[in-house]
Amino acid sequence: MSPHVDSLQGRIRSIWRWMRQSSDMLLDDEDQRRLLRTLLMLFFGILLVTIPIFYGAMLSGLLLPVIIFVGILSSYALSQARSITLAVLPLIIAFGVGPFIQSVVLPDGPDMLPFTAVSILLSSLFLRDRFTVFIALAIVLGTALLLILMPSFDLQTGLAMLVFVAIIATLSLITNSIRRINRQRLAEHTRQLAEKELNYRLLAENSTDVITRHTFAGEYLYVSPASQRLLGYKPDEMIGRSLYDFLHPDDVTPTRESYNNMAMTSGVLTQSYRVRRKDDSYVWFESTSRIVVTSTRSPAHEITSVSRDITGRKLIENALRDSEALFRAAAEGSLDAFYLLRSQRDAEGKIVDFIITDVISAGKRLLGNLPNRYIMGGRLT
């Protein structure tokens, strides 16, 4: 195989690869230049296929394909620049002016005026609405001049062309308006999401509580920076690991069951458990958890928790409980009668009586060993 054939095949493969890559970018609204290049390559491909097939029929009207071919090459060269308007203008001119030139030069040739609608479509894709209106008016005026200056021009064809251009221009403007409104809504929605994410991140990163996101299986997806202060772990040391790796062995099973039952309850859970610090000591956490519902995965796939250190409160509760137990043990062994009373006041706030709330064994004996139901809640009087 000759080097020229290999070079041609290589160029064809490069063009095909480039067209395929560019076509993948058609839905990228932020990169109009890629969209323009893709359309240019598509036009170029259509011309390469159409001219050989219809060569005999188009021989007398070959002027328009030549004009369009030159416009495509010019637009493609200019599309490498930064100005998208400058790049699309040669293509709009080629499709807008080319059919009129052919109609004047070859009045008996093929009717190519409907091609002018491509100018309107291209204008609505890349330029402002006012330019689309200007192009449509220019085509309408050009068609009207053809009807006036060229008596041989088919009147019915000219009028149909005017209606066709008006319809294309109207539909293009409507489509462009809808696209612009959707783009504005998307931009506003994106801005709101970014603002919410920023507020959430500021709240999470500056909160003294540990804010986490984890799956129902317990895998941490996010851990706020407060984890380093409260637990000694940096967020990166916890993300990807299971929360049950950090719990006290006695608290793993009840915590797991509580999370698994959240989907069948209100979706909100408050519970206490012990968490192992990096120095292997344990602290008490109280967590308020909520189910996160999204539409991208299963109906409920994440849990967000806000956890605070309640070790001090737990120590006070345990101390009070131990103190109460010691007091009750000492009182039960005493021969003296002990009663716990709650004052009862009148409308003026004066104490008029007392209600018995608790009593020990000696107190019961003093009352003749009455059952608790006759003592508790009874008035001292």
Sequence and secondary structure as in RCSB ss.txt:
>XXXX:A:sequence
MSPHVDSLQGRIRSIWRWMRQSSDMLLDDEDQRRLLRTLLMLFFGILLVTIPIFYGAMLSGLLLPVIIFVGILSS
YALSQARSITLAVLPLIIAFGVGPFIQSVVLPDGPDMLPFTAVSILLSSLFLRDRFTVFIALAIVLGTALLLILM
PSFDLQTGLAMLVFVAIIATLSLITNSIRRINRQRLAEHTRQLAEKELNYRLLAENSTDVITRHTFAGEYLYVSP
ASQRLLGYKPDEMIGRSLYDFLHPDDVTPTRESYNNMAMTSGVLTQSYRVRRKDDSYVWFESTSRIVVTSTRSPA
HEITSVSRDITGRKLIENALRDSEALFRAAAEGSLDAFYLLRSQRDAEGKIVDFIITDVISAGKRLLGNLPNRYI
MGGRLT
>XXXX:A:secstr
  HHHHHHHHHHHHHHHHHHHHHTTTT TT HHHHHHHHHHHHHHHHHHHHHHTHHHHGGGTHHHHHHHHHHHHH
HHHTTSS HHHHHHHHHHHHHHHHHHHHHH TTS   GGGHHHHHHHHHHHS HHHHHHHHHHHHHHHHHHHHH 
TTS HHHHHHHHHHHHHHHHHHHHHHHHHHHHHHHHHHHHHHHHHHHHHHHHHHHH SSEEEEEETT BEEEE T
HHHHHTS  HHHHTTSBGGGSB HHHHHHHHHHHHTGGGTTSEEEEEEEEE TTS EEEEEEEEEEE  SSSSSS
 EEEEEEEE HHHHHHHHHHHHHHHHHHHHHHT SS  EEEEEEE TTS EEEEEEEEE HHHHHHTTS  HHHH
TT B  
